[in-house]
């Protein structure tokens, strides 16, 4: 039910405004729905093998794919991007990472998947961009002061105008630092405490299974074949069976 409610909110009518800054609150709203939230369960606890930004980003990509049923190790992304396994904080462009991640892959379990990455060069202009992946069950990468963090939850206030337009003011973003361990892994961006200007680009990765039928119609007994007695052979015990030849 929570997923449906979040999906309806994200795909509804939105105002094209950034709802992270506190001074964006509207003057008049007919309906105020406070503390709406979404939190993804079962996000894989992937730890970056090295404590630097290129490994943090690769570990986050691994976690996003694993959440969607695809096992691809973080090392493969570092190798494809750097040709080795260096530990560096300076990151190449997101367009280059997109070219590395995008493609069709054959998995060990015989499945074939298409992986598609999308990114924004800076903080998205509207909050639906920040909430949409979560509504579809996907964590995503968001850069905070240059650090790639894994977003898995959000809390927001929803304001509805008489016109039916909705303004979503994000209050909190729940994130994971893949380079940290224990309690230090969990990080929260608080709208009333932190600067929205410190948030930067976002990177989202979606998996689509190739050749899979995502929906199977329910069984309909009326469509089952009906046997025709005229064409069905009837067993007659009185009929002698031919004797086997020696």
C-alpha positions as CSV (number, residue, x, y, z in Angstrom):
1,X,0.0,0.0,0.0
2,X,2.9,2.4,0.8
3,X,4.5,1.8,-2.6
4,X,1.2,2.5,-4.3
5,X,0.7,5.7,-2.4
6,X,4.2,7.0,-3.1
7,X,3.9,6.0,-6.8
8,X,0.6,7.9,-7.1
9,X,2.1,11.0,-5.5
10,X,5.2,10.9,-7.7
11,X,3.3,10.4,-10.9
12,X,0.6,12.9,-10.2
13,X,0.6,16.6,-11.0
14,X,3.7,18.4,-9.7
15,X,4.9,22.0,-9.6
16,X,8.3,22.5,-11.3
17,X,10.1,23.6,-8.2
18,X,12.9,22.4,-6.0
19,X,11.3,21.3,-2.7
20,X,14.6,21.0,-0.7
21,X,15.0,24.6,0.3
22,X,12.9,25.7,3.3
23,X,12.2,29.2,1.8
24,X,10.2,27.5,-1.0
25,X,7.1,27.0,1.2
26,X,4.0,28.3,-0.4
27,X,1.9,31.0,1.2
28,X,-1.5,29.2,0.8
29,X,-2.4,25.6,0.5
30,X,-5.8,23.9,0.8
31,X,-4.4,20.5,2.1
32,X,-1.3,19.8,4.0
33,X,-0.1,16.2,4.3
34,X,2.9,16.2,6.6
35,X,5.6,13.5,7.0
36,X,4.9,11.4,4.0
37,X,7.7,8.8,3.6
38,X,9.2,6.0,1.7
39,X,11.9,3.6,2.9
40,X,13.3,0.7,0.9
41,X,13.7,-2.5,2.7
42,X,16.4,-5.1,1.9
43,X,18.9,-2.8,0.3
44,X,22.1,-4.9,0.0
45,X,24.8,-4.0,2.5
46,X,27.6,-3.6,0.0
47,X,30.9,-2.3,1.5
48,X,33.3,-0.5,-0.8
49,X,36.6,-2.4,-0.9
50,X,38.6,0.8,-0.7
51,X,37.7,4.1,1.1
52,X,37.8,6.4,-1.9
53,X,35.2,7.9,-4.2
54,X,35.6,5.7,-7.2
55,X,35.1,2.5,-5.1
56,X,32.2,4.2,-3.2
57,X,30.4,4.8,-6.5
58,X,31.1,1.3,-7.8
59,X,29.9,-0.2,-4.6
60,X,26.7,1.9,-4.8
61,X,26.1,0.7,-8.4
62,X,26.6,-2.9,-7.2
63,X,24.0,-2.4,-4.4
64,X,21.5,-0.8,-6.9
65,X,21.8,-3.7,-9.3
66,X,21.6,-6.3,-6.5
67,X,18.4,-4.7,-5.3
68,X,17.0,-5.4,-8.7
69,X,18.2,-9.1,-8.8
70,X,21.5,-8.6,-10.8
71,X,24.8,-9.7,-9.3
72,X,27.6,-7.6,-10.7
73,X,30.7,-7.0,-8.5
74,X,32.0,-3.5,-7.8
75,X,35.4,-4.5,-9.1
76,X,34.0,-4.9,-12.6
77,X,33.0,-1.3,-12.7
78,X,36.3,0.0,-11.4
79,X,38.2,-2.2,-13.9
80,X,36.0,-1.0,-16.8
81,X,36.4,2.6,-15.8
82,X,40.1,2.7,-14.8
83,X,41.7,-0.3,-16.4
84,X,42.9,-1.4,-13.0
85,X,41.9,-1.2,-9.3
86,X,43.2,2.2,-8.2
87,X,41.9,4.2,-5.2
88,X,41.1,7.7,-6.3
89,X,38.8,10.5,-5.1
90,X,38.7,12.4,-8.4
91,X,35.8,11.0,-10.4
92,X,35.4,10.9,-14.1
93,X,32.2,12.3,-15.6
94,X,28.8,10.7,-15.1
95,X,28.5,10.4,-18.8
96,X,31.5,8.1,-18.9
97,X,30.0,6.0,-16.1
98,X,26.8,5.8,-18.0
99,X,28.6,4.5,-21.1
100,X,30.3,1.9,-18.9
101,X,27.1,0.8,-17.1
102,X,24.7,0.8,-20.1
103,X,24.3,-2.3,-22.1
104,X,22.8,-5.8,-22.3
105,X,24.3,-8.5,-20.1
106,X,24.0,-12.3,-20.0
107,X,23.8,-13.6,-16.4
108,X,25.0,-16.9,-15.0
109,X,21.4,-18.0,-14.4
110,X,20.7,-17.8,-18.2
111,X,18.8,-14.5,-17.9
112,X,19.5,-11.6,-20.1
113,X,19.0,-8.0,-18.8
114,X,19.3,-4.5,-20.2
115,X,20.9,-2.0,-17.8
116,X,20.1,1.7,-18.4
117,X,21.6,4.6,-16.4
118,X,20.2,8.1,-16.1
119,X,21.8,11.1,-14.4
120,X,21.4,14.8,-13.7
121,X,24.4,17.1,-14.0
122,X,23.3,18.9,-10.8
123,X,20.6,18.8,-8.2
124,X,17.3,18.1,-10.0
125,X,15.0,21.1,-10.4
126,X,11.9,19.2,-9.1
127,X,11.4,16.8,-6.3
128,X,9.7,14.1,-8.3
129,X,13.1,13.3,-9.9
130,X,14.5,12.6,-6.4
131,X,11.5,10.4,-5.4
132,X,10.7,8.6,-8.6
133,X,13.4,5.8,-8.3
134,X,12.3,5.1,-4.7
135,X,8.7,4.8,-5.8
136,X,9.7,2.0,-8.1
137,X,11.8,0.3,-5.5
138,X,15.3,1.4,-6.6
139,X,17.9,3.1,-4.5
140,X,20.0,5.7,-6.4
141,X,23.3,7.7,-6.0
142,X,23.2,11.3,-4.9
143,X,26.4,13.4,-4.5
144,X,26.7,15.4,-1.2
145,X,29.7,17.7,-1.0
146,X,31.3,15.5,-3.8
147,X,30.7,12.2,-2.0
148,X,28.7,9.5,-3.7
149,X,26.0,8.3,-1.3
150,X,23.2,5.7,-1.8
151,X,19.7,7.1,-1.2
152,X,17.2,4.6,0.1
153,X,14.5,6.7,1.9
154,X,12.9,10.1,2.1
155,X,10.4,12.1,4.2
156,X,8.5,15.0,2.8
157,X,5.5,17.3,3.3
158,X,2.9,17.5,0.6
159,X,1.0,20.7,-0.1
160,X,-2.1,20.7,-2.4
161,X,-3.4,23.8,-4.0
162,X,-7.0,24.5,-5.1
163,X,-5.9,23.9,-8.7
164,X,-4.9,20.4,-7.8
165,X,-1.2,21.1,-8.2
166,X,1.0,19.5,-5.6
167,X,4.2,20.8,-4.0
168,X,6.5,18.4,-2.3
169,X,8.9,19.7,0.3
170,X,11.6,17.1,1.1
171,X,12.5,17.2,4.8
172,X,14.9,14.3,5.0
173,X,16.9,12.0,2.7
174,X,18.2,8.7,4.2
175,X,21.5,7.7,2.7
176,X,24.2,5.1,3.0
177,X,27.9,5.7,2.9
178,X,29.3,2.6,1.3
179,X,32.9,3.4,2.5
180,X,31.8,3.3,6.2
181,X,31.0,0.5,8.6
182,X,28.5,0.0,11.4
183,X,26.5,3.0,12.6
184,X,28.6,5.4,10.4
185,X,27.1,3.9,7.3
186,X,23.7,5.7,7.8
187,X,23.6,9.4,6.9
188,X,20.6,11.7,6.8
189,X,20.2,15.0,4.9
190,X,18.0,17.3,7.0
191,X,16.4,20.2,5.1
192,X,16.3,22.4,8.3
193,X,19.9,21.7,9.2
194,X,21.9,21.1,6.0
195,X,22.5,23.2,2.9
196,X,20.7,22.1,-0.2
197,X,23.4,23.7,-2.3
198,X,25.8,21.0,-1.1
199,X,23.7,18.4,-2.9
200,X,24.8,17.7,-6.5
201,X,24.3,15.2,-9.3
202,X,22.1,12.2,-9.1
203,X,22.7,8.8,-10.8
204,X,19.9,6.2,-11.3
205,X,20.3,2.7,-12.7
206,X,17.3,0.6,-14.0
207,X,17.3,-3.1,-14.9
208,X,15.0,-4.6,-17.5
209,X,14.8,-8.3,-18.1
210,X,15.0,-9.1,-21.8
211,X,12.4,-11.7,-23.1
212,X,10.6,-11.9,-19.8
213,X,6.8,-11.7,-19.6
214,X,6.2,-9.4,-16.6
215,X,2.5,-10.4,-16.4
216,X,0.9,-13.8,-16.6
217,X,-2.9,-13.8,-17.0
218,X,-4.8,-15.7,-14.3
219,X,-6.1,-19.1,-15.1
220,X,-9.5,-19.1,-16.8
221,X,-11.3,-22.5,-16.7
222,X,-13.6,-21.4,-19.5
223,X,-10.6,-21.5,-21.9
224,X,-9.5,-25.0,-21.0
225,X,-9.9,-27.5,-23.9
226,X,-12.9,-29.7,-23.6
227,X,-12.4,-33.4,-24.5
228,X,-14.5,-34.8,-27.3
229,X,-15.9,-38.3,-26.3
230,X,-16.3,-39.2,-30.0
231,X,-12.5,-38.9,-30.5
232,X,-11.4,-40.3,-27.2
233,X,-10.6,-44.0,-27.4
234,X,-12.5,-46.1,-24.9
235,X,-10.8,-49.0,-23.1
236,X,-12.7,-52.3,-23.7
237,X,-11.5,-55.0,-21.3
238,X,-13.3,-57.7,-23.5
239,X,-11.2,-56.9,-26.4
240,X,-8.3,-59.5,-26.7
241,X,-4.9,-58.0,-26.8
242,X,-2.6,-59.4,-29.5
243,X,-0.3,-62.1,-28.1
244,X,3.4,-61.2,-28.0
245,X,5.5,-63.1,-30.5
246,X,8.2,-65.3,-29.0
